[in-house]
C-alpha cells in the first residue's frame, strides 16, 4: 500500500512539474515592425541538361505583424539571383549553354519563436522568374522566358537581440516554361535587421 501511495505521489508531482519545465519565458518574443534581410548560398538544378549548381543570393524587406506572443506574420518583397549553371553531357563547355535564373518575389513569412532566441519559419509566395537556358532532350534549344510562378521554403535561426538575427534556409523556386525546366533547390545563410 505504501509503495502504491508513493508511486501515485511521484506521478502527481511529475505531472505538476512537466508544464513548468517546458514553459517559456512569459515575455513576448514575436517581432513586429519593418525589417530588411539578405541571404547567400547555393542553388542546385537537377533537370533537363543541368545537374549542378552555382552561387545564389538575394535581398528582401517587409513588415511583420505579431499575431500572438511567439508568432509573427510578415508580408515581404524581394529579389533573388539564382545563379548561372553549366550544361551537362554533350553540351558541357559549349558557348551559350549556361543557364541564368533570377527574379522578384512577393509573399508571406510565418515565424514562430520556440525559444526566446530561436525561431522556425515557413515562407511562400509569387516568384516572377526571368530564365534562360537549354531545353531538355537530345535536340536542346536555347530559350528565354519570363513567367510568374511560386516559391516556398522553411528555415531556422537565432535572434541575437531584438534587431539582429541569422538563419539557415531552404527554398524551392518554380521556374518552368517553353520546355525549359529550372526549378532550383536553394540552401542559404541569411541575416536580418529589424527596425
BARO-308689 format. One line per 3 residues: their letters; for each residue x, z, y of N, C-alpha, C, CB. Coordinates in Angstrom, 3 decimals, always signed. Glycine has a CB too. Layout:
N
a	X:Z:Y:X:Z:Y:X:Z:Y:X:Z:Y; ...
// end
This chain:
195
xxx	+0.813:+0.000:-1.193:+0.000:+0.000:+0.000:+0.858:+0.000:+1.259:-0.926:+1.193:-0.003; +1.933:+0.828:+1.242:+2.827:+0.889:+2.398:+3.503:-0.452:+2.628:+3.880:+1.984:+2.207; +3.863:-1.151:+1.517:+4.510:-2.451:+1.657:+3.546:-3.464:+2.280:+5.010:-2.955:+0.288
xxx	+2.276:-3.390:+1.905:+1.285:-4.311:+2.458:+1.083:-4.051:+3.945:-0.051:-4.181:+1.710; +0.979:-2.786:+4.335:+0.823:-2.450:+5.755:+2.058:-2.879:+6.547:+0.576:-0.934:+5.931; +3.234:-2.661:+5.978:+4.467:-3.063:+6.654:+4.511:-4.586:+6.835:+5.702:-2.580:+5.856
xxx	+4.141:-5.357:+5.793:+4.134:-6.815:+5.881:+3.109:-7.291:+6.905:+3.839:-7.435:+4.509; +1.940:-6.654:+6.938:+0.909:-7.020:+7.907:+1.361:-6.717:+9.333:-0.396:-6.280:+7.600; +1.994:-5.604:+9.549:+2.504:-5.242:+10.877:+3.608:-6.207:+11.311:+3.034:-3.789:+10.877
xxx	+4.487:-6.565:+10.385:+5.569:-7.507:+10.687:+5.007:-8.889:+11.038:+6.539:-7.615:+9.488; +4.014:-9.365:+10.290:+3.400:-10.663:+10.560:+2.694:-10.660:+11.912:+2.411:-11.029:+9.448; +1.972:-9.585:+12.217:+1.286:-9.484:+13.514:+2.294:-9.469:+14.655:+0.407:-8.216:+13.569
xxx	+3.363:-8.726:+14.498:+4.415:-8.696:+15.520:+5.035:-10.072:+15.713:+5.500:-7.684:+15.142; +5.214:-10.801:+14.617:+5.781:-12.152:+14.706:+4.853:-13.101:+15.439:+6.078:-12.696:+13.317; +3.557:-13.025:+15.155:+2.587:-13.885:+15.833:+2.520:-13.588:+17.329:+1.205:-13.715:+15.206
xxx	+2.703:-12.344:+17.709:+2.699:-11.991:+19.127:+3.983:-12.472:+19.798:+2.539:-10.467:+19.308; +5.104:-12.435:+19.094:+6.400:-12.803:+19.678:+6.593:-14.311:+19.795:+7.521:-12.220:+18.849; +5.963:-15.104:+18.928:+6.187:-16.559:+18.932:+5.844:-17.202:+20.275:+5.361:-17.213:+17.834
xxx	+4.661:-16.975:+20.866:+4.392:-17.616:+22.155:+5.389:-17.222:+23.242:+2.999:-17.274:+22.610; +5.812:-15.974:+23.261:+6.776:-15.538:+24.266:+8.126:-16.222:+24.069:+6.945:-14.019:+24.216; +8.520:-16.455:+22.839:+9.813:-17.085:+22.568:+9.840:-18.543:+23.020:+10.135:-16.999:+21.081
xxx	+8.712:-19.234:+22.946:+8.663:-20.652:+23.294:+8.092:-20.905:+24.697:+7.836:-21.396:+22.267; +7.736:-19.880:+25.400:+7.168:-20.069:+26.738:+8.241:-20.551:+27.703:+6.535:-18.761:+27.254; +7.865:-21.486:+28.564:+8.775:-21.963:+29.603:+8.672:-21.055:+30.816:+8.461:-23.431:+29.990
xxx	+9.631:-21.193:+31.680:+9.582:-20.533:+32.965:+8.304:-21.002:+33.657:+10.863:-20.842:+33.826; +7.593:-20.113:+34.316:+6.324:-20.492:+34.920:+6.502:-21.279:+36.224:+5.496:-19.255:+35.178; +7.729:-21.477:+36.677:+7.980:-22.262:+37.875:+7.675:-23.728:+37.591:+9.440:-22.087:+38.353
xxx	+6.869:-24.393:+38.443:+6.582:-25.816:+38.226:+7.867:-26.645:+38.264:+5.589:-26.331:+39.287; +7.987:-27.594:+37.333:+9.183:-28.442:+37.267:+8.879:-29.918:+37.477:+9.867:-28.261:+35.938; +7.605:-30.277:+37.610:+7.247:-31.682:+37.818:+7.724:-32.147:+39.189:+5.718:-31.885:+37.682
xxx	+8.235:-33.383:+39.244:+8.670:-33.931:+40.517:+7.482:-34.527:+41.266:+9.763:-34.992:+40.306; +7.570:-34.478:+42.595:+6.520:-35.021:+43.445:+7.189:-35.595:+44.684:+5.455:-33.928:+43.821; +6.977:-36.889:+44.935:+7.543:-37.493:+46.131:+8.282:-38.785:+45.824:+8.474:-36.522:+46.810
xxx	+8.985:-39.283:+46.847:+9.718:-40.552:+46.756:+11.004:-40.399:+45.960:+10.037:-41.084:+48.151; +11.409:-41.470:+45.273:+12.667:-41.473:+44.521:+13.258:-42.878:+44.470:+12.447:-40.938:+43.092; +14.571:-42.935:+44.277:+15.285:-44.188:+44.043:+16.201:-43.963:+42.846:+16.101:-44.647:+45.320
xxx	+16.499:-45.051:+42.128:+17.363:-44.922:+40.957:+18.095:-46.209:+40.661:+16.557:-44.505:+39.749; +19.123:-46.082:+39.835:+19.895:-47.238:+39.380:+20.290:-46.998:+37.932:+21.160:-47.478:+40.278; +20.476:-48.090:+37.181:+20.915:-47.964:+35.797:+21.906:-49.062:+35.463:+19.718:-48.013:+34.839
xxx	+22.715:-48.795:+34.446:+23.686:-49.782:+33.971:+23.853:-49.582:+32.475:+25.062:-49.650:+34.718; +24.084:-50.703:+31.758:+24.240:-50.597:+30.319:+24.411:-51.938:+29.654:+23.073:-49.895:+29.729; +23.740:-52.105:+28.511:+23.944:-53.247:+27.624:+22.603:-53.842:+27.218:+24.749:-52.833:+26.377
xxx	+22.457:-55.156:+27.372:+21.254:-55.872:+26.939:+21.619:-56.742:+25.746:+20.652:-56.735:+28.099; +20.862:-56.633:+24.657:+21.157:-57.374:+23.425:+19.979:-58.289:+23.072:+21.457:-56.395:+22.252; +20.286:-59.580:+22.858:+19.283:-60.568:+22.464:+19.591:-61.037:+21.049:+19.255:-61.774:+23.457
xxx	+18.610:-61.031:+20.164:+18.791:-61.472:+18.776:+17.714:-62.487:+18.411:+18.750:-60.264:+17.801; +17.571:-63.541:+19.201:+16.543:-64.545:+18.937:+17.095:-65.939:+19.211:+15.285:-64.282:+19.797; +16.569:-66.896:+18.468:+16.967:-68.291:+18.685:+18.458:-68.492:+18.457:+16.599:-68.733:+20.095
xxx	+19.122:-69.118:+19.424:+20.556:-69.383:+19.329:+21.410:-68.262:+19.911:+20.882:-70.673:+20.030; +20.815:-67.104:+20.135:+21.535:-65.981:+20.728:+21.476:-64.767:+19.812:+20.959:-65.636:+22.108; +22.628:-64.185:+19.567:+22.711:-62.935:+18.819:+23.894:-62.134:+19.347:+22.851:-63.200:+17.286
xxx	+23.832:-61.779:+20.597:+24.852:-60.944:+21.216:+24.282:-60.372:+22.499:+26.159:-61.747:+21.491; +25.130:-59.763:+23.292:+24.641:-59.103:+24.493:+25.623:-59.168:+25.633:+24.316:-57.682:+24.200; +25.221:-58.525:+26.732:+26.025:-58.545:+27.945:+25.642:-57.351:+28.816:+25.833:-59.881:+28.718
xxx	+26.357:-57.206:+29.919:+26.087:-56.156:+30.887:+24.673:-56.303:+31.443:+27.120:-56.191:+32.025; +24.018:-55.183:+31.657:+22.709:-55.155:+32.296:+22.691:-54.033:+33.324:+21.573:-54.968:+31.248; +21.921:-54.206:+34.355:+21.809:-53.166:+35.364:+20.636:-53.433:+36.282:+23.092:-53.061:+36.168
xxx	+20.241:-52.410:+37.017:+19.119:-52.596:+37.904:+18.947:-51.453:+38.880:+17.877:-52.771:+37.114; +17.991:-51.630:+39.770:+17.619:-50.622:+40.757:+16.101:-50.488:+40.759:+18.153:-50.995:+42.179; +15.619:-49.312:+41.184:+14.179:-49.093:+41.265:+13.891:-48.038:+42.326:+13.603:-48.662:+39.890
xxx	+12.654:-47.993:+42.737:+12.203:-46.979:+43.671:+10.719:-46.793:+43.512:+12.555:-47.354:+45.115; +10.242:-45.609:+43.893:+8.819:-45.363:+43.753:+8.405:-44.012:+44.258:+8.417:-45.502:+42.340; +7.197:-43.637:+43.885:+6.615:-42.361:+44.289:+6.017:-41.688:+43.065:+5.541:-42.555:+45.397
xxx	+6.333:-40.392:+42.872:+5.797:-39.617:+41.753:+4.748:-38.635:+42.231:+6.917:-38.875:+41.025; +3.697:-38.514:+41.403:+2.628:-37.556:+41.637:+2.694:-36.497:+40.542:+1.228:-38.257:+41.666; +2.763:-35.219:+40.915:+2.723:-34.139:+39.924:+1.290:-34.021:+39.421:+3.227:-32.773:+40.531
xxx	+1.100:-34.202:+38.094:-0.262:-34.121:+37.556:-0.524:-32.805:+36.829:-0.517:-35.282:+36.611; +0.535:-32.047:+36.560:+0.434:-30.662:+36.119:+1.814:-30.037:+36.338:-0.032:-30.555:+34.600; +2.028:-28.758:+36.054:+3.322:-28.153:+36.394:+4.550:-28.783:+35.731:+3.284:-26.726:+36.036
xxx	+4.406:-29.458:+34.588:+5.553:-30.052:+33.904:+5.536:-31.579:+33.888:+5.611:-29.545:+32.498; +4.459:-32.224:+34.311:+4.295:-33.666:+34.127:+4.075:-34.362:+35.466:+3.120:-33.958:+33.182; +4.725:-35.516:+35.619:+4.510:-36.325:+36.821:+4.336:-37.786:+36.422:+5.694:-36.167:+37.820
xxx	+3.603:-38.516:+37.257:+3.351:-39.935:+37.050:+3.913:-40.690:+38.241:+1.828:-40.225:+36.865; +4.830:-41.623:+37.961:+5.452:-42.402:+39.018:+4.923:-43.822:+39.059:+6.947:-42.417:+38.841; +4.786:-44.342:+40.259:+4.450:-45.743:+40.492:+5.711:-46.350:+41.101:+3.162:-45.921:+41.445
xxx	+6.271:-47.397:+40.444:+7.591:-47.876:+40.862:+7.708:-49.390:+40.835:+8.654:-47.281:+39.981; +8.650:-49.888:+41.632:+9.034:-51.300:+41.631:+10.554:-51.349:+41.492:+8.546:-52.045:+42.945; +11.054:-52.481:+40.965:+12.493:-52.584:+40.786:+12.944:-53.998:+40.513:+12.936:-51.696:+39.674
xxx	+14.244:-54.120:+40.275:+14.857:-55.403:+39.935:+15.844:-55.156:+38.805:+15.564:-56.057:+41.178; +15.818:-56.007:+37.765:+16.716:-55.862:+36.616:+17.518:-57.144:+36.402:+15.915:-55.512:+35.340; +18.810:-56.982:+36.278:+19.687:-58.071:+35.849:+19.985:-57.810:+34.374:+21.025:-58.152:+36.725
xxx	+19.596:-58.733:+33.497:+19.688:-58.501:+32.061:+20.736:-59.379:+31.382:+18.348:-58.735:+31.424; +21.679:-59.876:+32.141:+22.877:-60.468:+31.582:+22.876:-61.959:+31.332:+23.160:-59.823:+30.358; +24.085:-62.435:+31.030:+24.341:-63.816:+30.618:+25.005:-63.737:+29.243:+25.252:-64.597:+31.672
xxx	+24.361:-64.287:+28.230:+24.900:-64.224:+26.872:+25.288:-65.606:+26.370:+23.884:-63.590:+25.923; +26.314:-65.638:+25.528:+26.798:-66.894:+24.946:+25.944:-67.281:+23.750:+28.279:-66.770:+24.527; +25.779:-68.578:+23.572:+25.056:-69.087:+22.407:+25.918:-68.941:+21.160:+24.648:-70.566:+22.614
xxx	+25.269:-68.791:+20.013:+25.962:-68.665:+18.727:+25.917:-69.977:+17.955:+25.340:-67.539:+17.888; +26.569:-69.972:+16.814:+26.513:-71.105:+15.890:+27.170:-72.345:+16.455:+25.086:-71.414:+15.535; +26.536:-73.495:+16.246:+27.100:-74.779:+16.659:+27.225:-74.897:+18.170:+26.249:-75.912:+16.132
xxx	+26.507:-74.075:+18.923:+26.519:-74.165:+20.383:+27.517:-73.209:+21.028:+25.139:-73.888:+20.921; +28.186:-72.387:+20.228:+29.124:-71.403:+20.743:+30.255:-72.093:+21.505:+29.690:-70.547:+19.599; +30.447:-71.704:+22.757:+31.539:-72.219:+23.560:+31.253:-73.506:+24.296:+32.697:-72.418:+22.713
xxx	+30.130:-74.155:+24.021:+29.806:-75.388:+24.736:+29.418:-75.058:+26.180:+28.658:-76.155:+24.021; +29.806:-75.893:+27.135:+29.423:-75.628:+28.525:+27.917:-75.726:+28.711:+30.128:-76.604:+29.468; +27.406:-74.907:+29.607:+25.984:-74.950:+29.922:+25.076:-74.356:+28.874:+25.585:-76.331:+30.151
xxx	+25.592:-73.509:+27.968:+24.746:-72.924:+26.929:+24.531:-71.422:+27.117:+25.356:-73.181:+25.569; +25.113:-70.816:+28.138:+24.914:-69.388:+28.382:+23.497:-69.137:+28.882:+25.947:-68.857:+29.401; +22.913:-68.074:+28.389:+21.593:-67.691:+28.869:+21.737:-66.817:+30.110:+20.798:-66.951:+27.766
xxx	+20.656:-66.706:+30.858:+20.621:-65.822:+32.018:+19.209:-65.277:+32.137:+21.057:-66.568:+33.328; +19.093:-63.961:+32.335:+17.784:-63.338:+32.450:+17.829:-62.266:+33.530:+17.336:-62.737:+31.097; +16.849:-62.309:+34.405:+16.729:-61.326:+35.468:+15.265:-61.295:+35.907:+17.685:-61.660:+36.672
xxx	+14.905:-60.324:+36.735:+13.543:-60.316:+37.235:+13.149:-59.017:+37.893:+12.607:-60.607:+36.135; +12.012:-59.039:+38.545:+11.484:-57.862:+39.219:+10.452:-57.165:+38.327:+10.855:-58.250:+40.579; +10.279:-55.873:+38.570:+9.361:-55.056:+37.776:+8.398:-54.303:+38.687:+10.143:-54.067:+36.888
xxx	+7.237:-53.999:+38.167:+6.256:-53.125:+38.827:+5.525:-52.390:+37.716:+5.245:-53.943:+39.754; +5.601:-51.058:+37.741:+4.986:-50.336:+36.630:+4.795:-48.861:+36.887:+5.805:-50.508:+35.412; +4.554:-48.142:+35.788:+4.321:-46.701:+35.800:+5.387:-45.999:+34.980:+2.918:-46.365:+35.260
xxx	+5.675:-44.751:+35.361:+6.666:-43.924:+34.680:+6.045:-42.540:+34.489:+8.021:-43.845:+35.494; +5.859:-42.118:+33.243:+5.299:-40.802:+32.944:+6.425:-39.902:+32.481:+4.174:-40.889:+31.869; +6.663:-38.818:+33.224:+7.793:-37.913:+32.942:+7.279:-36.521:+32.626:+8.774:-37.859:+34.140
xxx	+7.826:-35.938:+31.536:+7.454:-34.587:+31.113:+8.719:-33.740:+31.025:+6.699:-34.609:+29.740; +8.746:-32.636:+31.746:+9.880:-31.703:+31.696:+9.620:-30.695:+30.578:+10.085:-30.971:+33.079; +10.277:-30.903:+29.426:+10.051:-29.996:+28.298:+10.878:-28.730:+28.401:+10.362:-30.695:+26.996
xxx	+11.846:-28.685:+29.278:+12.595:-27.501:+29.685:+12.788:-27.639:+31.198:+13.992:-27.370:+28.904; +13.116:-26.578:+31.909:+13.253:-26.725:+33.358:+14.217:-27.840:+33.779:+13.716:-25.426:+33.945; +15.296:-28.066:+33.031:+16.256:-29.097:+33.422:+16.161:-30.369:+32.589:+17.643:-28.551:+33.327
xxx	+15.503:-30.351:+31.451:+15.463:-31.506:+30.557:+14.110:-32.206:+30.644:+15.750:-31.078:+29.107; +14.134:-33.544:+30.587:+12.891:-34.303:+30.639:+12.902:-35.436:+29.621:+12.663:-34.858:+32.044; +11.701:-35.889:+29.287:+11.490:-37.102:+28.491:+10.507:-37.963:+29.274:+10.950:-36.774:+27.027
xxx	+10.638:-39.282:+29.142:+9.746:-40.158:+29.890:+9.447:-41.430:+29.116:+10.349:-40.501:+31.242; +8.297:-42.008:+29.422:+7.940:-43.338:+28.935:+7.578:-44.173:+30.155:+6.750:-43.284:+27.893; +7.785:-45.486:+30.041:+7.526:-46.368:+31.176:+7.022:-47.704:+30.689:+8.784:-46.554:+32.027
xxx	+6.382:-48.430:+31.558:+5.927:-49.769:+31.226:+5.272:-50.414:+32.419:+4.967:-49.738:+30.053; +5.158:-51.749:+32.338:+4.518:-52.469:+33.421:+4.763:-53.953:+33.339:+4.991:-51.952:+34.737; +4.646:-54.606:+34.487:+4.813:-56.052:+34.590:+6.273:-56.394:+34.880:+3.895:-56.630:+35.688
xxx	+6.742:-57.479:+34.250:+8.104:-57.975:+34.443:+8.016:-59.449:+34.806:+8.986:-57.758:+33.160; +8.463:-59.804:+36.012:+8.470:-61.207:+36.426:+9.806:-61.788:+35.990:+8.248:-61.366:+37.985; +9.819:-62.435:+34.826:+11.047:-62.927:+34.200:+11.479:-64.254:+34.816:+10.850:-63.087:+32.686
xxx	+12.758:-64.362:+35.116:+13.404:-65.605:+35.535:+14.506:-65.851:+34.516:+13.973:-65.527:+37.030; +14.310:-66.844:+33.648:+15.196:-67.021:+32.498:+15.665:-68.455:+32.379:+14.498:-66.600:+31.219; +16.834:-68.612:+31.772:+17.339:-69.936:+31.400:+18.213:-69.779:+30.165:+18.140:-70.598:+32.576
xxx	+18.181:-70.787:+29.304:+18.956:-70.750:+28.076:+18.508:-71.824:+27.105:+18.850:-69.390:+27.428; +19.067:-71.761:+25.893:+18.765:-72.739:+24.855:+17.544:-72.335:+24.036:+19.964:-72.918:+23.942; +16.707:-73.301:+23.728:+15.596:-73.050:+22.812:+16.174:-72.868:+21.407:+14.542:-74.224:+22.850
xxx	+15.377:-72.321:+20.506:+15.828:-72.124:+19.130:+15.789:-73.408:+18.333:+14.985:-71.077:+18.445; +16.383:-73.380:+17.144:+16.329:-74.516:+16.235:+17.537:-75.429:+16.319:+15.107:-75.305:+16.503; +17.515:-76.487:+15.491:+18.643:-77.419:+15.411:+18.715:-78.364:+16.598:+18.556:-78.221:+14.141
xxx	+17.604:-78.674:+17.196:+17.557:-79.609:+18.315:+17.369:-78.844:+19.625:+16.420:-80.642:+18.118; +18.236:-77.892:+19.905:+18.077:-76.999:+21.046:+18.161:-77.756:+22.362:+19.129:-75.905:+21.009; +17.350:-77.309:+23.307:+17.355:-77.869:+24.653:+17.509:-76.734:+25.654:+16.056:-78.683:+24.930
xxx	+18.188:-77.017:+26.762:+18.355:-76.023:+27.808:+17.091:-75.997:+28.663:+19.613:-76.327:+28.674; +16.498:-74.811:+28.798:+15.248:-74.679:+29.534:+15.359:-73.562:+30.574:+14.078:-74.404:+28.567; +14.487:-73.639:+31.548:+14.358:-72.618:+32.589:+12.877:-72.293:+32.731:+14.973:-73.102:+33.960
xxx	+12.550:-71.008:+32.903:+11.162:-70.651:+33.188:+11.088:-69.408:+34.051:+10.386:-70.434:+31.891; +9.969:-69.275:+34.733:+9.605:-68.079:+35.472:+8.206:-67.699:+35.023:+9.679:-68.302:+37.030; +8.047:-66.459:+34.571:+6.776:-66.062:+33.981:+6.598:-64.552:+34.111:+6.700:-66.494:+32.498
xxx	+5.373:-64.135:+34.370:+5.073:-62.712:+34.387:+4.785:-62.264:+32.963:+3.873:-62.397:+35.327; +5.502:-61.237:+32.530:+5.354:-60.703:+31.179:+5.254:-59.183:+31.282:+6.554:-61.134:+30.257; +5.898:-58.451:+30.384:+5.807:-56.997:+30.375:+7.154:-56.372:+30.023:+4.732:-56.534:+29.385
xxx	+7.254:-55.079:+30.313:+8.384:-54.277:+29.841:+7.854:-52.915:+29.416:+9.488:-54.132:+30.948; +8.568:-52.257:+28.533:+8.205:-50.920:+28.073:+9.474:-50.195:+27.665:+7.191:-50.980:+26.890; +9.465:-48.882:+27.786:+10.660:-48.144:+27.413:+10.430:-46.649:+27.357:+11.765:-48.444:+28.370
xxx	+11.511:-45.946:+27.001:+11.498:-44.490:+26.896:+12.888:-43.970:+27.229:+11.052:-44.025:+25.473; +12.951:-42.698:+27.579:+14.248:-42.108:+27.897:+14.196:-40.593:+27.891:+14.730:-42.596:+29.243; +15.375:-40.003:+27.926:+15.543:-38.562:+28.084:+16.599:-38.348:+29.155:+15.947:-37.867:+26.728
xxx	+16.545:-37.186:+29.813:+17.518:-36.941:+30.858:+17.625:-35.493:+31.241:+17.187:-37.737:+32.050; +18.507:-35.262:+32.219:+18.832:-33.914:+32.671:+18.737:-33.865:+34.194:+20.251:-33.490:+32.188; +17.987:-32.888:+34.709:+17.873:-32.654:+36.146:+18.946:-31.653:+36.565:+16.447:-32.137:+36.524
xxx	+19.920:-32.102:+37.354:+20.967:-31.194:+37.840:+20.406:-30.215:+38.861:+22.127:-31.989:+38.457; +19.489:-30.694:+39.687:+18.833:-29.898:+40.711:+17.556:-30.639:+41.102:+19.775:-29.657:+41.959; +16.800:-30.174:+42.085:+15.557:-30.881:+42.434:+15.757:-32.317:+42.930:+14.831:-30.107:+43.485
xxx	+16.967:-32.697:+43.358:+17.194:-34.041:+43.879:+17.839:-35.006:+42.887:+18.045:-33.956:+45.090; +18.766:-34.560:+42.067:+19.581:-35.466:+41.237:+19.298:-35.305:+39.748:+21.060:-35.223:+41.498; +19.270:-36.448:+39.036:+19.162:-36.415:+37.575:+19.889:-37.610:+36.982:+17.680:-36.406:+37.128
xxx	+20.253:-37.493:+35.696:+20.832:-38.600:+34.927:+20.032:-38.735:+33.645:+22.359:-38.363:+34.622; +20.035:-39.951:+33.057:+19.261:-40.161:+31.845:+19.847:-41.226:+30.946:+17.863:-40.525:+32.195; +19.410:-41.226:+29.695:+19.709:-42.261:+28.703:+18.395:-42.957:+28.387:+20.376:-41.657:+27.397
xxx	+18.398:-44.305:+28.406:+17.151:-45.049:+28.306:+17.230:-46.203:+27.320:+16.760:-45.569:+29.655; +16.064:-46.537:+26.768:+15.867:-47.761:+26.002:+14.697:-48.498:+26.630:+15.611:-47.464:+24.476; +14.856:-49.805:+26.891:+13.780:-50.638:+27.424:+13.730:-51.956:+26.668:+13.972:-50.887:+28.939
xxx	+12.533:-52.493:+26.553:+12.312:-53.805:+25.949:+11.632:-54.670:+27.001:+11.444:-53.708:+24.629; +12.161:-55.877:+27.199:+11.606:-56.803:+28.180:+11.098:-58.048:+27.459:+12.666:-57.179:+29.256; +9.826:-58.365:+27.641:+9.259:-59.573:+27.059:+9.565:-60.763:+27.956:+7.736:-59.423:+26.852
xxx	+10.239:-61.764:+27.406:+10.608:-62.935:+28.211:+10.675:-64.155:+27.303:+11.974:-62.715:+28.941; +9.535:-64.771:+27.034:+9.477:-65.955:+26.170:+8.532:-66.983:+26.770:+9.023:-65.576:+24.737; +8.973:-68.248:+26.771:+8.133:-69.344:+27.236:+8.863:-70.650:+26.956:+7.795:-69.199:+28.757
xxx	+8.128:-71.743:+26.768:+8.672:-73.087:+26.597:+9.700:-73.174:+25.460:+9.307:-73.547:+27.893; +9.475:-72.425:+24.370:+10.383:-72.451:+23.231:+11.627:-71.595:+23.399:+10.791:-73.845:+22.964; +11.791:-70.976:+24.542:+12.944:-70.125:+24.832:+12.533:-68.666:+24.676:+13.498:-70.394:+26.266
xxx	+13.175:-67.970:+23.722:+12.855:-66.562:+23.473:+14.043:-65.709:+23.882:+12.492:-66.321:+21.976; +13.811:-64.865:+24.881:+14.852:-63.973:+25.372:+14.231:-62.603:+25.591:+15.503:-64.518:+26.685; +14.018:-61.869:+24.539:+13.385:-60.551:+24.615:+14.437:-59.489:+24.348:+12.206:-60.427:+23.604
xxx	+15.169:-59.057:+25.368:+16.295:-58.158:+25.108:+15.891:-56.715:+24.850:+17.237:-58.197:+26.258; +16.688:-56.070:+24.002:+16.679:-54.626:+23.844:+17.776:-54.114:+24.774:+16.911:-54.180:+22.325; +17.434:-53.203:+25.678:+18.357:-52.781:+26.724:+18.602:-51.275:+26.621:+17.805:-53.151:+28.124
xxx	+19.880:-50.889:+26.590:+20.316:-49.496:+26.491:+21.090:-49.158:+27.754:+21.189:-49.253:+25.208; +20.644:-48.155:+28.531:+21.277:-47.874:+29.807:+21.489:-46.383:+30.043:+20.452:-48.449:+30.920; +22.379:-46.111:+30.989:+22.554:-44.787:+31.591:+22.027:-44.917:+33.003:+24.072:-44.294:+31.562
xxx	+21.228:-43.950:+33.433:+20.602:-44.058:+34.757:+20.899:-42.835:+35.604:+19.089:-44.242:+34.623; +20.809:-43.035:+36.897:+20.898:-41.947:+37.862:+19.730:-42.054:+38.811:+22.242:-41.977:+38.631; +19.246:-40.910:+39.284:+18.081:-40.910:+40.168:+18.271:-39.883:+41.272:+16.786:-40.617:+39.376
xxx	+17.828:-40.253:+42.472:+17.816:-39.326:+43.616:+16.388:-39.214:+44.115:+18.777:-39.808:+44.766; +15.929:-37.970:+44.307:+14.578:-37.706:+44.796:+14.645:-37.127:+46.213:+13.828:-36.734:+43.841; +13.793:-37.630:+47.084:+13.772:-37.193:+48.489:+12.922:-35.953:+48.666:+13.250:-38.308:+49.392
// end
